[in-house]
Amino acid sequence: MLKDKILLKRISSEIDDELKNISKLIKDYDNFIMKYSENIDQYLLRVKASFMADFYMGVEKIFRIISEELNGGVPKGESWHKKLLYTMTIEIKDVRPAVISKELYKELLEFLGFRHVVRQAYGFQLDEKKLSVLESKFKKTWKKFEKEIRKFCNFLEKL
């Protein structure tokens, strides 16, 4: 029993640590926008895209922690990223509740898709309009994500 309690505390601590990293990323993004908002050129567009991609990578790190420790492992196959995100929306009976809502899933799916583009395309191929749409959802999605993950951590700590 003590071993299980330690495991759950460790998972919660690892998630909290990653939330702190994402929070720092958000602050860095705010500082970047304050400094360069008037002069966004093709090079700074790449930096903005990097912030969006880094945000999702932080989210995915949290999902990997949960999946590896509670779900029996990370999904396999070519579309494992999408499967991992989806598995966070489902309850695993007698193990854990859904980690995130279906609504948040849809929002994060956009960030996952964009992260894929950032990693696969050349920077000069970035679509400024798509980035702008994603950017308009960035803070709201972060706040919703943080709230839902903290609720999940509270569940872990009560076990």
C-alpha positions in Angstrom: 0.0 0.0 0.0 2.8 2.4 0.9 4.5 1.7 -2.5 1.3 2.7 -4.3 1.0 5.9 -2.3 4.6 6.8 -3.1 4.0 6.1 -6.8 0.9 8.4 -6.9 2.8 11.1 -5.1 5.7 10.8 -7.5 3.3 11.0 -10.5 1.6 14.1 -9.0 5.0 15.7 -8.4 6.3 15.0 -11.9 3.1 16.5 -13.3 3.5 19.5 -11.1 7.1 20.0 -12.2 6.0 19.9 -15.8 3.2 22.4 -15.2 5.8 24.8 -13.8 7.8 24.4 -17.0 4.8 25.2 -19.1 4.0 28.1 -16.9 7.5 29.5 -17.4 7.0 29.0 -21.2 3.8 31.1 -21.0 5.7 33.8 -19.2 8.5 33.7 -21.7 5.9 33.9 -24.5 4.3 37.0 -22.8 7.7 38.7 -22.6 8.4 37.8 -26.2 5.1 39.3 -27.3 5.6 42.5 -25.3 9.1 43.0 -26.8 8.3 42.1 -30.4 4.6 42.5 -31.0 5.1 45.4 -33.4 7.8 43.9 -35.4 6.9 40.3 -36.2 8.7 39.2 -39.3 9.3 35.8 -40.9 12.0 35.0 -38.3 10.0 36.0 -35.3 7.0 34.1 -36.8 9.1 30.9 -36.4 9.7 31.8 -32.7 6.0 32.2 -32.1 5.4 28.8 -33.8 8.1 27.3 -31.6 6.2 28.6 -28.5 3.0 26.9 -29.6 4.8 23.6 -30.4 6.7 23.7 -27.1 3.4 24.1 -25.3 2.0 21.0 -26.8 5.2 19.1 -26.1 4.9 20.0 -22.4 1.3 18.8 -22.5 2.3 15.6 -24.1 5.0 15.0 -21.5 2.4 15.1 -18.8 0.2 12.6 -20.8 3.2 10.3 -21.2 3.8 10.3 -17.4 0.2 9.3 -16.8 0.1 6.8 -19.6 3.4 5.1 -18.6 2.5 4.9 -14.9 -1.3 4.4 -14.9 -2.4 3.3 -18.4 0.1 0.4 -18.9 2.2 2.3 -21.4 2.1 4.7 -24.3 0.1 3.7 -27.3 2.0 2.2 -30.2 1.9 2.8 -33.9 2.2 5.6 -36.3 -0.6 7.7 -34.8 0.5 7.2 -31.2 0.4 11.0 -30.5 -3.3 11.2 -31.4 -4.1 7.9 -29.5 -2.3 9.2 -26.4 -4.3 12.4 -26.5 -7.5 10.5 -26.9 -6.8 8.1 -24.1 -6.7 11.1 -21.7 -10.4 11.7 -22.4 -11.5 8.2 -21.3 -12.0 6.8 -17.8 -10.1 3.6 -17.1 -12.4 1.8 -14.8 -11.0 1.1 -11.3 -7.8 2.9 -12.3 -8.5 6.6 -13.0 -11.1 9.0 -14.3 -10.8 10.9 -17.6 -7.8 13.2 -17.3 -9.2 15.9 -19.6 -12.6 16.8 -21.0 -13.7 16.2 -24.6 -13.8 19.9 -25.1 -10.2 20.3 -24.1 -9.3 17.4 -26.3 -10.6 19.2 -29.3 -8.6 22.3 -28.5 -5.4 20.3 -27.8 -5.9 18.4 -31.0 -5.3 21.6 -32.9 -2.0 22.2 -31.0 -1.0 18.7 -31.7 -1.6 19.2 -35.4 0.3 22.4 -35.5 3.2 20.9 -33.6 3.4 18.3 -36.3 3.5 21.0 -38.9 6.3 22.9 -37.1 8.4 19.7 -36.8 7.8 18.6 -40.4 7.8 21.8 -42.5 10.3 24.5 -43.2 9.8 27.6 -41.2 9.1 29.7 -44.3 6.1 27.3 -45.0 4.3 28.3 -41.8 0.8 29.7 -42.3 0.6 33.0 -40.4 -3.2 32.9 -40.4 -3.3 29.4 -38.9 -0.7 30.4 -36.3 -2.8 33.5 -35.4 -5.9 31.4 -34.9 -4.0 29.0 -32.6 -2.3 31.9 -30.8 -5.7 33.4 -30.0 -6.6 30.2 -28.1 -3.2 29.7 -26.5 -3.8 31.3 -23.0 -7.4 30.0 -22.7 -6.3 26.5 -23.6 -3.4 26.7 -21.1 -5.7 27.8 -18.3 -8.2 25.1 -19.0 -5.5 22.5 -19.3 -3.9 23.5 -16.0 -7.2 23.5 -14.2 -8.1 20.0 -15.5 -4.7 18.5 -14.8 -4.7 20.0 -11.2 -8.1 18.4 -10.7 -6.6 15.1 -11.8 -3.7 15.5 -9.5 -6.1 16.1 -6.6 -7.7 12.8 -7.5 -4.4 11.1 -7.3 -3.5 12.7 -3.9 -6.9 11.5 -2.4 -6.2 7.9 -3.3 
